[in-house]
Amino acid sequence: MLLSARTIHPFPARMAPEIALNAIPERRSAEQLLVIDPMCGSGTVLAAAVQRGQRALGIDIDPLAVMMSTVVTSPQNFASLSELAQGAISASKQAKAHSPWIDDETERFAQYWFGKKQKYQLTVLAAAIKNIEDVHQRLALQVALSRIIVTKSPQASLAADTAHSRPHKVQQESDYDVFLGFEKSAQALGRLLEKRENLGSANVLLGDSRTLGGISDGCADLAVTSPPYLNALDYLRGHKLALIWFGHSIPSLREIRRDSIGAERALDGPPDELGQDLADMITDSVSEPDTLPKGMILRFAHDMVGFAKQLRRVLKADGSVVVVVGNSTLKGNYIRNDLITQTALEAMGFALASRHEREIPPQKRYMAMSSRGADMALAKRMRSEVVLTMKGTARG
């Protein structure tokens, strides 16, 4: 069974496990491949690489994604997770609540999204978990706690659709018991983690796919990833409801959100020539170019060039890239994210080896669709995704 972060925790979107497993060969000798996913998200690629007996390196800008992917690929035995959870609950019941935030904005955010009882329980429980010395067990318990916050219907928070990155407040108060919910969540998580087949190893880092700081040139054999799209899902919109309990503030998370690829903001400064060419290609390919937000297009093009450039840098000369891309709509325009990604990679010296389109099963599609107008149009476009395999040639 291939476990990923989405398996152990709600996640708005993930790569189909079979794509990752098909892209990554099984280890056949003492030598391991290094498989990199510079936008590891739900950890599907990392989990597949580890199951195949290879080494995996994952990077993501979202702290909760890093936590989840670290747990699902950890070599740690989590048989005692339920017992540790019960210990944290016992310690919480003896503790006094002290606000974990030093800024007023995060405090106001917590007061809005959480009931008084749940806010108190989350405060003391998060503090008790923080005191657990073993980093892997601590992360697993934080993931267990997040599982009752990032949910489809209200549990520890007053919000619905947090798991779909569209939180909206649907209650003013709640009688939900965080301690009991956390205990059950930790038990379920422990059982899931016992099913892992981790034959390889993984390292997961908080970082940016456009810079990949600290990663050596030419170190990776294969990259398997799913880059974000224009007007991409804003994962942090839901994840921040959990992350504030783990030491993050709303101002710091806002900075991460505003700098993410696909964010709806303009580029700071002029793009380079490649970025401008890619932006022009996007504009020229749509039916209503005048409706597109030009600044956002330029920024996305610039970011995709940076993403491709870093992949070329960290992969070996003959390394391959497998990317899974879904096309989307923006202001009524059909956006060919597959062509954008392919063009950016080709500019860096990769050549297209194969391209195939696969239908996304309805229950696996990336966001819940309504039956109304624009949502229906988007639903029609998001029924399939493109898998591109690019081979390294000359250095770009």
C-alpha positions as CSV (number, residue, x, y, z in Angstrom):
1,M,0.0,0.0,0.0
2,L,1.4,3.4,-1.0
3,L,0.8,5.9,1.7
4,S,1.2,9.6,1.0
5,A,0.6,12.7,3.0
6,R,-2.9,12.8,1.5
7,T,-3.6,9.3,2.7
8,I,-2.6,10.1,6.3
9,H,-4.0,13.7,6.2
10,P,-6.5,15.6,4.1
11,F,-4.9,17.3,1.1
12,P,-6.6,19.3,-1.7
13,A,-4.7,17.7,-4.5
14,R,-2.2,15.0,-5.2
15,M,-0.5,13.1,-8.0
16,A,-2.1,9.8,-8.8
17,P,0.0,7.1,-7.0
18,E,0.3,5.0,-10.1
19,I,2.0,7.8,-12.0
20,A,4.7,8.1,-9.4
21,L,5.1,4.3,-9.1
22,N,5.3,3.9,-12.9
23,A,7.9,6.8,-13.2
24,I,10.3,5.5,-10.5
25,P,12.1,2.2,-11.1
26,E,12.6,-0.4,-8.4
27,R,16.0,-0.6,-6.9
28,R,17.9,-3.4,-8.6
29,S,21.4,-3.1,-7.1
30,A,23.3,-1.6,-4.2
31,E,23.2,1.8,-6.0
32,Q,20.2,3.9,-5.3
33,L,18.8,6.6,-7.5
34,L,18.1,10.1,-6.1
35,V,14.6,11.1,-6.9
36,I,13.7,14.8,-6.4
37,D,10.3,16.4,-6.1
38,P,10.8,20.2,-5.8
39,M,7.1,20.7,-5.0
40,C,6.5,17.6,-3.0
41,G,3.1,18.6,-1.6
42,S,1.3,15.6,-0.4
43,G,4.4,13.4,-0.6
44,T,3.1,10.9,-3.1
45,V,6.4,10.9,-5.1
46,L,8.6,10.7,-2.0
47,A,6.5,7.8,-0.7
48,A,6.7,6.0,-4.1
49,A,10.5,6.5,-4.2
50,V,11.0,5.1,-0.7
51,Q,8.7,2.2,-1.5
52,R,10.8,1.5,-4.6
53,G,13.9,1.4,-2.4
54,Q,15.4,4.6,-3.8
55,R,16.5,7.8,-2.1
56,A,14.1,10.8,-2.2
57,L,14.5,14.5,-1.7
58,G,11.4,16.6,-1.3
59,I,11.0,20.4,-1.1
60,D,7.9,22.4,-0.4
61,I,7.1,26.0,0.5
62,D,4.2,24.9,2.7
63,P,5.3,24.0,6.2
64,L,2.3,21.6,6.7
65,A,3.2,19.7,3.5
66,V,6.8,19.3,4.8
67,M,5.5,18.0,8.1
68,M,3.2,15.4,6.5
69,S,5.7,14.2,4.0
70,T,8.4,13.9,6.6
71,V,6.1,11.7,8.8
72,V,4.9,9.4,5.9
73,T,8.5,8.7,4.8
74,S,10.1,8.6,8.3
75,P,12.0,5.4,9.2
76,Q,10.6,5.8,12.7
77,N,8.4,3.1,14.3
78,F,5.2,4.7,15.4
79,A,3.7,1.8,17.3
80,S,3.7,3.9,20.5
81,L,2.0,6.9,18.9
82,S,-1.3,6.3,20.6
83,E,0.4,6.0,24.0
84,L,2.3,9.2,23.4
85,A,-1.0,11.0,22.5
86,Q,-2.6,9.9,25.7
87,G,0.4,11.2,27.6
88,A,0.1,14.6,25.9
89,I,-3.6,14.7,26.7
90,S,-2.9,14.0,30.4
91,A,-0.2,16.7,30.5
92,S,-2.6,19.1,28.8
93,K,-5.3,18.6,31.4
94,Q,-2.9,19.6,34.2
95,A,-1.6,22.7,32.3
96,K,-2.6,26.3,32.2
97,A,-3.2,27.9,28.9
98,H,-0.7,30.6,27.7
99,S,-1.2,32.2,24.4
100,P,1.4,30.8,21.9
101,W,1.3,34.0,19.8
102,I,3.1,37.2,20.2
103,D,1.1,39.1,17.6
104,D,-2.4,40.4,17.8
105,E,-3.4,39.4,14.3
106,T,-2.8,35.6,14.9
107,E,-4.7,35.9,18.2
108,R,-7.7,37.5,16.4
109,F,-7.5,34.8,13.7
110,A,-7.7,32.1,16.3
111,Q,-10.6,33.7,18.1
112,Y,-12.6,34.0,14.9
113,W,-12.0,30.4,13.6
114,F,-12.1,28.5,16.9
115,G,-14.6,28.2,19.7
116,K,-13.5,29.2,23.2
117,K,-13.4,25.6,24.5
118,Q,-11.5,24.3,21.4
119,K,-9.1,27.2,21.5
120,Y,-8.2,26.4,25.1
121,Q,-7.8,22.7,24.4
122,L,-5.7,23.3,21.3
123,T,-3.5,25.7,23.2
124,V,-2.6,23.3,26.0
125,L,-2.4,20.3,23.7
126,A,-0.1,22.0,21.2
127,A,2.2,23.0,24.0
128,A,2.3,19.5,25.4
129,I,3.1,18.0,22.0
130,K,5.9,20.6,21.6
131,N,7.6,19.2,24.7
132,I,8.0,15.7,23.2
133,E,11.7,15.2,22.6
134,D,11.7,12.8,19.6
135,V,11.2,15.0,16.5
136,H,9.6,12.3,14.4
137,Q,7.1,11.4,17.1
138,R,6.4,15.1,17.8
139,L,5.8,15.7,14.1
140,A,3.4,12.7,13.9
141,L,1.4,14.0,16.8
142,Q,1.2,17.4,15.2
143,V,-0.1,15.8,12.0
144,A,-2.6,13.9,14.1
145,L,-3.8,17.2,15.6
146,S,-3.9,18.9,12.2
147,R,-6.1,16.0,11.0
148,I,-9.0,17.3,13.2
149,I,-8.5,20.9,12.1
150,V,-8.0,20.6,8.3
151,T,-11.3,18.9,7.7
152,K,-14.3,18.9,5.3
153,S,-16.9,19.5,8.0
154,P,-16.3,21.3,11.3
155,Q,-14.4,19.5,14.0
156,A,-11.8,21.4,16.1
157,S,-12.5,24.6,14.2
158,L,-15.8,26.4,13.3
159,A,-15.1,26.1,9.6
160,A,-16.2,23.8,6.8
161,D,-14.2,22.9,3.6
162,T,-10.9,23.6,5.3
163,A,-9.6,20.4,3.7
164,H,-10.5,21.8,0.2
165,S,-8.6,25.1,0.9
166,R,-11.9,27.0,1.0
167,P,-12.5,27.5,4.7
168,H,-15.7,29.3,5.6
169,K,-17.2,29.7,9.1
170,V,-20.4,27.8,9.5
171,Q,-20.7,27.8,13.3
172,Q,-20.5,30.3,16.1
173,E,-19.8,27.8,18.9
174,S,-19.0,24.1,19.2
175,D,-19.1,21.3,21.8
176,Y,-16.4,19.3,20.0
177,D,-13.9,17.7,22.3
178,V,-10.4,18.3,21.0
179,F,-8.8,15.8,23.4
180,L,-11.1,13.0,22.4
181,G,-10.8,13.8,18.7
182,F,-7.0,14.0,18.9
183,E,-6.8,10.6,20.7
184,K,-8.9,8.9,18.0
185,S,-6.9,10.7,15.2
186,A,-3.5,9.5,16.7
187,Q,-4.8,6.0,16.9
188,A,-5.9,6.0,13.3
189,L,-2.7,7.7,12.1
190,G,-0.6,5.1,14.0
191,R,-2.5,2.2,12.3
192,L,-1.9,3.8,8.9
193,L,1.8,4.4,9.4
194,E,2.2,0.7,10.3
195,K,1.2,-0.2,6.7
196,R,4.2,1.6,5.1
197,E,6.8,-0.2,3.0
198,N,9.7,2.1,3.4
199,L,12.6,0.4,1.7
200,G,14.5,3.5,0.8
201,S,15.1,6.9,2.6
202,A,13.8,10.4,2.2
203,N,14.8,13.9,3.2
204,V,12.1,16.6,3.2
205,L,13.1,20.3,3.3
206,L,11.2,23.6,3.6
207,G,12.2,25.6,0.6
208,D,11.4,27.1,-2.8
209,S,11.5,25.2,-6.1
210,R,12.7,28.4,-7.9
211,T,15.9,28.5,-5.9
212,L,16.5,25.0,-4.4
213,G,19.0,26.5,-2.0
214,G,21.5,24.1,-0.5
215,I,21.0,21.4,-3.1
216,S,24.1,20.4,-5.1
217,D,24.4,20.7,-8.9
218,G,23.9,17.5,-10.8
219,C,23.0,15.4,-7.8
220,A,19.6,13.9,-8.8
221,D,18.9,11.2,-11.3
222,L,15.2,11.8,-11.8
223,A,12.6,14.5,-11.0
224,V,8.9,13.6,-10.6
225,T,6.6,16.5,-9.8
226,S,3.4,18.4,-10.4
227,P,4.0,22.1,-10.8
228,P,1.3,24.6,-9.8
229,Y,-0.9,26.3,-12.3
230,L,-2.0,29.8,-12.9
231,N,-4.7,30.6,-10.3
232,A,-3.6,27.4,-8.5
233,L,-5.2,26.0,-5.4
234,D,-4.1,28.1,-2.4
235,Y,-3.2,25.3,0.1
236,L,-2.2,27.6,2.8
237,R,-5.6,29.2,3.0
238,G,-6.8,26.0,4.8
239,H,-3.5,24.8,6.2
240,K,-2.9,28.0,8.2
241,L,-5.8,27.0,10.6
242,A,-3.5,24.2,11.7
243,L,-0.1,25.9,11.3
244,I,-0.8,28.6,13.9
245,W,-0.8,25.9,16.6
246,F,2.7,24.9,15.6
247,G,4.6,28.1,15.9
248,H,3.6,30.0,12.7
249,S,2.0,33.4,12.7
250,I,-0.5,34.8,10.2
251,P,1.9,37.5,9.0
252,S,4.6,34.9,8.3
253,L,2.2,32.6,6.5
254,R,0.9,35.5,4.4
255,E,4.4,36.1,3.1
256,I,4.7,32.5,2.1
257,R,1.3,32.6,0.3
258,R,2.0,35.8,-1.6
259,D,5.3,34.4,-2.9
260,S,4.0,31.0,-4.0
261,I,4.0,30.1,-7.7
262,G,0.5,30.7,-9.1
263,A,-0.3,33.4,-6.5
264,E,-2.5,36.2,-7.9
265,R,0.0,39.0,-7.7
266,A,2.3,40.8,-10.1
267,L,6.1,40.3,-10.5
268,D,8.4,42.6,-8.6
269,G,10.5,44.1,-11.3
270,P,10.8,43.3,-15.0
271,P,11.0,39.7,-16.2
272,D,14.0,38.3,-18.0
273,E,13.9,37.6,-21.8
274,L,12.8,33.9,-21.3
275,G,10.1,34.9,-18.9
276,Q,8.8,37.6,-21.2
277,D,8.7,35.1,-24.2
278,L,6.8,32.6,-22.1
279,A,4.3,35.3,-21.0
280,D,3.8,36.3,-24.6
281,M,3.2,32.7,-25.6
282,I,0.5,32.4,-22.9
283,T,-1.2,35.6,-24.0
284,D,-1.1,34.7,-27.7
285,S,-2.6,31.2,-27.0
286,V,-5.9,32.3,-25.4
287,S,-9.2,33.5,-26.9
288,E,-9.6,36.7,-24.8
289,P,-6.1,37.9,-24.0
290,D,-7.3,41.4,-22.9
291,T,-9.1,39.9,-19.9
292,L,-5.9,38.3,-18.5
293,P,-4.2,40.0,-15.6
294,K,-0.9,40.8,-17.3
295,G,1.1,41.3,-14.1
296,M,0.1,37.9,-12.8
297,I,0.9,36.2,-16.2
298,L,4.4,37.8,-16.2
299,R,5.1,36.6,-12.7
300,F,3.9,33.0,-13.4
301,A,6.0,32.9,-16.5
302,H,9.1,34.2,-14.6
303,D,8.5,31.6,-11.8
304,M,8.1,28.7,-14.3
305,V,11.4,29.6,-15.9
306,G,13.0,29.6,-12.5
307,F,11.5,26.2,-11.7
308,A,12.8,24.8,-15.0
309,K,16.3,26.4,-14.5
310,Q,16.6,24.8,-11.1
311,L,15.6,21.4,-12.3
312,R,18.3,21.6,-15.0
313,R,20.8,22.6,-12.4
314,V,20.2,19.8,-9.8
315,L,19.6,17.0,-12.3
316,K,22.5,15.0,-13.9
317,A,23.1,15.8,-17.5
318,D,21.1,12.8,-18.7
319,G,18.5,13.1,-16.0
320,S,14.8,12.9,-16.7
321,V,11.8,14.9,-15.6
322,V,8.3,13.5,-15.3
323,V,5.7,16.3,-14.7
324,V,2.0,15.9,-14.2
325,V,0.0,19.0,-15.3
326,G,-3.7,19.8,-15.4
327,N,-4.9,22.6,-17.7
328,S,-7.2,25.3,-16.2
329,T,-9.2,28.4,-17.0
330,L,-8.5,32.0,-16.1
331,K,-11.0,34.8,-16.8
332,G,-12.8,32.6,-19.3
333,N,-9.5,31.6,-21.1
334,Y,-8.3,28.0,-21.4
335,I,-4.7,27.9,-20.1
336,R,-2.4,25.3,-21.5
337,N,-0.3,24.7,-18.4
338,D,1.1,21.6,-20.0
339,L,2.5,23.6,-22.9
340,I,3.8,26.3,-20.6
341,T,5.7,23.7,-18.6
342,Q,7.0,21.9,-21.6
343,T,8.2,25.2,-23.2
344,A,10.0,26.3,-20.0
345,L,11.8,22.9,-19.7
346,E,12.7,22.8,-23.4
347,A,14.3,26.3,-23.0
348,M,16.6,24.7,-20.3
349,G,17.8,21.9,-22.5
350,F,15.2,19.2,-21.9
351,A,13.6,17.3,-24.8
352,L,10.2,15.8,-24.9
353,A,10.3,12.0,-24.7
354,S,6.6,11.3,-24.3
355,R,3.3,13.0,-23.7
356,H,0.1,11.3,-22.7
357,E,-3.2,12.5,-21.4
358,R,-5.1,10.6,-18.7
359,E,-8.7,11.0,-17.4
360,I,-9.0,12.0,-13.8
361,P,-11.6,9.8,-12.0
362,P,-14.4,12.0,-10.7
363,Q,-13.7,11.1,-7.1
364,K,-10.1,12.0,-7.5
365,R,-10.5,15.4,-9.1
366,Y,-8.6,18.2,-7.4
367,M,-11.5,20.3,-6.2
368,A,-15.2,19.9,-5.6
369,M,-17.2,21.3,-8.5
370,S,-20.7,22.8,-8.4
371,S,-23.1,22.5,-11.2
372,R,-23.3,26.2,-11.9
373,G,-21.9,28.2,-14.8
374,A,-18.2,28.9,-14.5
375,D,-17.6,25.9,-12.2
376,M,-19.1,23.6,-14.8
377,A,-16.8,25.0,-17.5
378,L,-13.8,24.5,-15.3
379,A,-15.0,21.0,-14.4
380,K,-15.1,20.0,-18.1
381,R,-11.5,21.2,-18.5
382,M,-10.2,19.5,-15.3
383,R,-11.4,16.0,-16.2
384,S,-7.9,15.1,-17.5
385,E,-4.3,15.8,-16.9
386,V,-1.1,15.5,-19.0
387,V,1.9,13.5,-18.1
388,L,5.1,14.8,-19.8
389,T,8.4,13.0,-19.7
390,M,11.4,15.2,-20.6
391,K,14.9,13.9,-21.1
392,G,18.1,15.9,-20.3
393,T,20.2,16.8,-23.4
394,A,22.7,19.7,-23.5
395,R,22.9,22.0,-20.6
396,G,20.5,25.0,-21.1
